[in-house]
Amino acid sequence: STRRDRLKKLVKVQEQLKALHETRHATFLATAGAAEMEARELSERFDADHSLAGLFPELYHRRIASALVRQEASLENAKQEAGLIATATARTNMVERAYKDVRRRDERERTDRERLDLIAQKRGQE
């Protein structure tokens, strides 16, 4: 395969990799949001009147702490994925530029060959 074809395939792979990191980033943010909501709901139930939290305060505190730890871990993972997205974007842009350059060069060479063929045909007719 030509360099152009390889670069075209590489652009596609880089775009898929970028999409994967974007999906993972969104998933981590959603997980962090769900953990935050769980901690907030547990806290509200703990503070509510007629709550069973008075019977099991340690259980509520443990579940709230666990939710907050999950939230923090998910936010950290999302931050790492954001860095990977930036890297994937830079690589994708670099490969796309190389692909466009090769494509333009190939087009220029094809046009030059066509012109030379036309010139050769005209000389042959004279």
Secondary structure, DSSP 8 states (H G I E B T S, - for coil): --HHHHHHHHHHHHHHHHHHHHHHHHHHHHHHHHHHHHHHHHHHHHHSTT-GGGT-HHHHHHHHHHHHHHHHHHHHHHHHHHHHHHHHHHHHHHHHHHHHHHHHHHHHHHHHHHHHHHHHHHHHH-
